[in-house]
Amino acid sequence: MSKDRSGQYKVKSGEMIRVCMTSDFFLEEADPWRDEAWAIIRQRPDVKFYLLTKRPKRVADHLPADWGDGWENVMFNVTCENQRRADERIPILLDLPFKHKGIMCAPFIGPVSIKEYLPYDQIEQVYCDGENYNGARPCHYEWVKNLHDECKTYNVTFVFCGTGRRFVKDGKIYKIEGTGLQSEQALKSGLSFQGKPIEFKLTDEWGWPIPEENLYKPYFGTRCLNCGMRLTCNGCSRCGKCKGPGSADTFS
């Protein structure tokens, strides 16, 4: 990982890095370089890494030799865009050796129930987001509400990231163009839910626990106010787009 002029890592202790979000960490084409990625994750036990795959059957054969029962700084997620994929992938997820596990229902293209898997007390968070491509299939409010209710019953964090381009509520199809507006509408629904805290036992390179006061605290700009991801977001990148006449610097 890159360092600044003072020799400090640019990615701070406690930050989260989302890996291969537009690809798949466990696809076959990644086999030649995945060991390099594992080496970086091993090198930074003070940083959280979010991994996502739709290929959980490949995972067990592609973990590091020193993996053991999992690394504390890795959150592993499978995609479950409909019930078929949920029933196919979640049982594999539950059998894999990871300290932290989650589910990503995106693109959310069919109703999904996970209540039979939540009592195992392994799933710590659930995300859902509608489809956002040309010809996007609709996401239904009732599907999202059902997932929210199941997660709330088991005190599992639920994040409704976005509606997608076509969102159905009370029988009406809403055409919502732009990911920013989709995220804003998802937040306004009030369906996101903060469940029990996820405890990442982060350490320094010598294996010593890092005090809470020394961990990264997310910064949120004014544009973050209406973002559906803010519940579990790593914070604003301070790109400067929030600055302007009448705008506030931060929100906390």
N, C-alpha and C positions, 0 to 999 in steps of 0.2 A: 504494500500500500504506500501511496505517496506521502511525503512529509513536507512540512513547511521549512522556511529558512532557519528556524530555531531547532530543527530536528524532531519536532513533534508531529505525530500523525495528523493529517488533515481530518480524517474521520475520528471523532472523539469517542471516548469510552461511554457506552450506553446507547449509542446511535444504532439504528436498524438499517441494514442494507437489504433491499429486495432484489434477489438474484434471478436473472433470466425471465423477467415478468412478461416479455413478449415472445418468449421461446419456451424451453422446457429443460430444466437442469439435468434430467435423466434421459434425454433422447439419445439415440445411438451416435449421432454426429458429434455429441459432446464427449464421448468416451476418450478421445485422445488428449483433451485438455482438462478433464474434470479433476484429475489429481492435483493440478496446479491450483484449482479453485479450493480444493480441500486444504491444501497447504496454507493458503491465505486465511481460511476460516480457523485453522488450527493456530496460526500465528497471532490471531486477534481474539482471544477468549473474553475480551472486554467489550466486544461488539456483537450485536445480535444480527443474525443472518436469516432471512425469510426465503425458504425454498418452496417451489411450487412445481407439481408434475401432474400429468394425466397418464403417466406410465408407472404406477406404483409396483407393478410386477417386476420391474427392472432394478428396483432400489436395493434390495438385499444383496445383490451380487456386485454392487458398485459403491459400497461404503468403505471407508478407509480401514486398514488393518487394525488400527488402534481405536476403533470406534466404540467398542464395548457396548454398554447399554445406551449410548447416545452422548452427545455433547450438549452442555447447558446453554450454549449460545446459538443453537439452531432451532428455528420454528419450521416444522415440516408440514406442508399442506397438499391436499389433493383437490383436483377440480371435480365438481359434481353438478353438471349443468342440467341434469334431469334425474328422475328416480332410478332409471336403469344404471346410469353411471355411478350414482350414489351407492346402490346395492352391490355394484361390482368393485368399487374402489375403497369404500370405507372399511370393510372387513380386513382388507390388506393393510390399510393404514393402522388399524388397531393392533395388528400383529407385529408391526415394524418397531425396532428399538430407537425411538426418539423421545427425548424429554418433553418436547412441546409439540402439540399437533393441532391442526386446524383444517377447515374446509372452505373452499372457494366455490360458490355457486355462481359461476360467470363463464360464458354468458348464460343467464338464467332463462332457459327456454322451455321449462316444463315444471310442474309442481314437484316438490321434493319434501319428503318427511324423513327426519333423522332421529325421531324420538326413541327408536329401538337401540340406537348406538350411544346416545348421551349418558345413560346410566353407568356406562363403563368408566366414566369420569376421566377420560383421556383427552377429549376434544375441548380445547380451551377458547377457541374463537371461531366464528363463522362469518364469512363475507358473502354478500350477494350483489350482483350488478346486472342490469339488462344488457342486451346486445346493442352494439354501437357501430354496425357496419351497413353498407348498402344492402337493402333487402332484409334489414333486421327483423327478426321474429319478435312478437310482442312479449313483454313481461307483465304478469298480472299482479295487481295489488294483493289479492287473496293468497297467492303463493308466498309473497314476502311476509305478509302478516302471520301466516301459519308457521314459517320458520322462526320469526320473532317470538311467537308464543312458546314454541318448543324450547328455544334457547333460554327464555326467561324462566321457564319452569325449572330448569337445571342450573340457573345462574351462570350461563355461558355467554360471553360477550358476543353480541350480534351487531354487525356493521352493514347497513344498507348504503352501499357506495354510490349507486346511480340507478336511474330508472331505465336507461337504455333509450333508444330513439323512438320506440313505440311502447307506450305504457297504458295498460287497461285498468280502469277503476270504475266500478258501478256500471259496467257495460259500455263505457265510452272509451274510445281509443284516442290517446293524446299523442300528438307528434311533437317530440321534444328534441330539437336539434342543438348540438353542441354539448360536449361533456361537462362543461362548467354548469350549464343550466340543469342538466340531468342530475348532477351531484347536489345542486342546491335544492331541487325538488325532492330528492331522496331525504335530505336532512329535514325538510319541512314536514315530511310525513310523520316524524316522531317515532319511527320504528326502530332506530338504532338503540342498542341497550348495552350499558356497561355492566358486565358480570363480575365474577370474582377476579381479583388481580392475577396476572400471569407473573410468576416469580422466576426471573432469569438469574441464576446464581453466577454472575459475571466475576471473573478474576483477572488479575494482571498476569504478565508473562511468567511470573514465578509461582502462580497458583494462589496468590493471596486475594481474599475477597476485597472488592472495591467498595468503599463507603458510599452510601446513597448520595451524600452531598458532593461527591466527586464525579457523579455520572451526568451525562448530557441531559439538559432540560430543553425540551422542544420550544422553539420560538414560533409564534403564530402572528402573521401579518393580517391586515384588514381583509384581504381576499379569502383568508382561511375561515372567516366568520360563518360563511355559508357553505362550506365544503363538507360533503357527506363522509369523507375519510378522516376528518379531524379527530374522531374518537380514538383512533389507533395510529395516527399519522406520526411520522418522524419530525414533522415541523416544516416551516417555511425555509426555502433556500436563500432567502434575502436577495432575490434577484432585482429588487428595486421597483417592480411594477406597482406595488401598493402605494408608493409615494405620489403625492399630488395634492392640489389645493383642497383643504378640508378633510383630508384623510388622516386617520390616526396611525401611529407607527406600529403599535403592537396591540394584541388582545391576549389577555391571560385569564 
